[in-house]
Amino acid sequence: MKDYKLPVMNHIDLKVTYACNYQCEYCYQRRADGSRRNDFLSEENAKAFVAFCRRMKDCFHITLAGGEPFCYPWLQYLGEELTALGNYVNIITNFSADFERIRTFIEGCHERLEWFSISVHLSQWASMDAFYEKLRKLTDYKEAFQKKFHIVLTCVVTRDNFRGGVLELDRVIAEQFPEIELQFQRVKYQGRYEIYDEETEAFLSSRGLHMTVRKEEANCIGFYGKECWAGVKFFYVESDGEIMRCYTKQKNNALFRLGNLNDPDGIYIPSKPYPCLSETGQCVCHPHFVTSGFITDTEASQEEIRANLERGLIRDVEGGGAFEKQA
């Protein structure tokens, strides 16, 4: 038996909806024809997801993402039920929801909300003063009631918003909200991350977003054949109920798509790491996977890789409700 180190945490990314009340110019969550997606996790699958987490028994750190999660009608249910099971919850929001609804969600998470992540879409705020006022309301509430969750802001930098919006946002947050982390992201055009002018690149470089480590370059570091805990300690769950091993498409679809919430008994949950069999030889989100310990230092043998490429799905039920399917 190989001696594997466990990841630092168990994690699930749950796409609750693609619906969003914003019209961001750089939004990439669209269909091939450019139309907006409005898919959402059904009420039945929301309940099935809670049952899935109950069956797993281990504590997971679950990110509720969209679209805009506060457009999702069963968000409160998920926050309350998942944290009642002992899981931690994170949320990524555009911060447009009514503050009372935000407060109600936070209160329903049984003090197990970890991260309240705000995507600051500068073009969607008629007045940034209104944004700062609402942010102050959130920080005052957090302090008054001694809430432990972290607030982080993320802003997409475009060619047009840098000199005005981005620099001003950076200044105001540093001066008025020094306790809040502010991150920046490169905008994506036609599947490629933007290269900016010299001034913007210098600013991004000072924030760790060096031109030479943009995501598409970083992805060229191959992990093909390295054994990974994805599918055991990490899952990505789509709005249609599909449970995937990770974001990176695998050559053997049977070891990538683990099942659907519509059929709980058909969900495949391995009990040990399996080699990354990515179609491109690249791990889409490897920096997070490396730092969190999902990707192990163990290289699978060619025999193991070949066996997993050909592997079938015969179920072998194990303890704890999770099960391993053997060829």
Residue pairs with C-beta under 8 A, 6 or more apart in sequence:
2 227
2 272
2 298
4 227
4 229
4 272
4 273
4 296
4 298
5 293
5 296
6 229
6 233
6 293
7 229
7 233
7 234
7 292
7 293
7 294
8 292
8 293
9 61
9 233
9 292
10 58
10 59
10 60
10 61
10 233
10 234
11 60
11 61
11 62
11 63
11 233
11 234
11 235
11 292
12 53
12 60
12 61
12 62
12 63
12 234
12 235
12 236
12 237
13 62
13 63
13 65
13 235
13 236
13 237
14 41
14 49
14 62
14 63
14 64
14 65
14 78
14 237
15 41
15 65
15 66
15 67
15 236
15 237
15 238
15 239
16 40
16 41
16 46
16 64
16 65
16 66
16 67
16 69
16 72
16 74
16 75
16 78
16 239
17 38
17 39
17 40
17 41
17 66
17 67
17 68
17 69
17 71
17 72
17 239
18 29
18 36
18 37
18 38
18 39
18 40
18 66
18 67
18 239
19 37
19 38
19 39
19 40
19 66
19 67
19 68
19 71
19 72
20 27
20 29
20 36
20 66
20 67
20 68
20 71
20 94
21 68
21 71
21 94
21 96
22 68
22 94
22 96
22 121
22 124
23 124
24 121
24 123
24 124
24 156
25 123
25 158
26 156
26 158
26 187
26 188
26 189
27 36
28 188
29 36
29 37
29 67
30 36
30 37
31 37
37 67
39 239
39 240
40 67
40 72
40 73
40 239
41 49
41 72
41 74
41 239
41 240
41 241
42 241
43 73
43 74
44 261
44 262
45 240
45 241
45 261
45 262
46 74
46 77
46 78
48 241
48 261
48 262
48 264
49 78
49 237
49 241
49 261
50 78
50 81
50 82
50 85
51 264
52 243
52 261
52 264
52 267
53 60
53 62
53 82
53 85
53 87
54 85
55 264
55 320
55 321
55 322
56 269
56 320
56 321
56 322
57 320
57 321
58 233
59 86
59 87
59 88
60 87
60 88
61 87
61 88
61 89
61 90
61 114
62 82
62 87
62 88
62 89
62 90
63 89
63 90
63 91
63 92
63 115
64 75
64 78
64 79
64 89
64 90
64 91
64 92
65 91
65 92
66 72
66 92
66 93
68 93
68 94
68 96
68 97
69 75
69 91
69 92
69 93
70 93
70 96
70 97
70 101
70 102
70 105
75 105
76 104
76 105
76 108
78 89
79 89
79 91
79 105
79 108
79 109
79 113
80 108
80 109
80 110
82 89
83 89
83 108
83 109
83 110
83 112
83 113
84 110
86 112
87 112
88 112
88 113
88 114
89 109
89 112
89 113
89 114
90 113
90 114
90 115
90 116
90 117
91 105
91 113
91 115
91 116
91 117
92 117
92 119
93 102
93 116
93 117
93 118
93 119
94 118
94 119
94 121
94 124
95 102
95 118
95 119
95 120
95 131
95 134
95 135
96 124
99 134
99 137
99 138
102 138
103 141
106 113
106 116
106 147
106 149
111 147
111 148
113 147
113 149
114 149
114 150
115 149
115 150
115 151
115 152
116 138
116 149
116 150
116 151
116 152
117 151
117 152
117 153
117 154
118 135
118 151
118 152
118 153
118 154
119 154
119 155
119 156
120 131
120 153
120 154
120 155
120 169
121 156
122 128
122 155
122 161
122 165
122 166
122 169
123 161
125 131
128 165
128 168
128 169
128 172
132 172
132 176
135 151
135 177
135 180
136 176
136 177
138 151
139 151
139 177
139 179
139 180
141 147
142 149
142 151
150 181
151 179
151 180
151 181
152 180
152 181
152 182
152 183
153 169
153 173
153 180
153 181
153 182
153 183
154 182
154 183
154 184
154 185
155 166
155 169
155 182
155 183
155 184
155 185
156 184
156 185
156 186
156 187
157 166
157 184
157 185
157 186
157 187
157 194
157 196
157 200
157 204
158 187
158 194
159 187
159 194
159 196
162 196
162 199
162 200
162 203
166 184
166 203
167 203
169 182
170 182
173 180
173 182
174 182
183 207
184 204
184 207
184 209
185 209
186 193
186 194
186 196
186 204
186 209
186 214
186 215
187 193
187 194
188 194
192 216
193 214
193 215
193 216
195 201
195 211
196 204
201 211
204 210
204 211
205 211
218 286
218 287
219 282
219 283
219 284
219 286
220 282
221 282
221 283
221 286
222 281
222 282
222 283
223 276
223 278
223 282
223 283
223 286
223 295
224 275
224 276
224 277
224 278
224 281
224 282
225 275
225 276
225 277
225 299
225 300
225 305
226 275
226 276
226 295
226 296
226 297
226 298
226 299
226 300
227 273
227 274
227 275
227 276
227 296
227 298
227 299
227 300
228 246
228 273
228 274
228 275
228 276
228 283
228 289
228 294
228 295
228 296
229 273
229 293
229 294
229 295
229 296
230 245
230 246
230 276
230 289
230 294
231 245
231 246
231 255
231 258
231 269
231 270
231 274
232 269
232 270
232 271
232 272
232 273
233 294
234 245
234 246
234 289
234 294
235 243
235 244
235 245
235 258
236 243
236 244
236 245
236 246
236 247
237 243
237 244
237 261
238 244
240 260
241 260
241 261
241 262
242 257
242 259
242 260
243 257
243 258
243 259
243 260
243 261
243 267
244 256
244 257
244 258
245 255
245 256
245 257
245 258
246 256
246 283
246 284
246 285
246 289
247 284
247 285
248 276
248 278
248 279
248 280
248 282
248 283
248 284
248 285
249 256
249 278
249 279
249 280
250 256
250 276
250 277
250 278
250 279
251 277
251 278
251 279
251 309
252 277
252 308
252 309
252 310
252 311
254 268
254 311
254 312
254 313
255 274
255 277
255 308
255 311
258 267
258 268
258 269
259 266
259 267
259 268
260 266
260 267
261 267
268 313
268 315
268 323
268 325
269 322
269 323
269 324
270 324
270 325
271 318
271 322
271 323
271 324
272 324
273 296
273 298
274 300
274 308
275 300
275 304
275 305
275 308
276 283
276 295
277 305
277 308
277 309
278 284
283 289
283 295
286 295
288 294
289 295
300 308
307 327
310 327
311 327
312 325
312 327
313 325
314 325
314 326
314 327
315 323
315 325
316 323
316 324
316 325
316 326
317 323
318 324
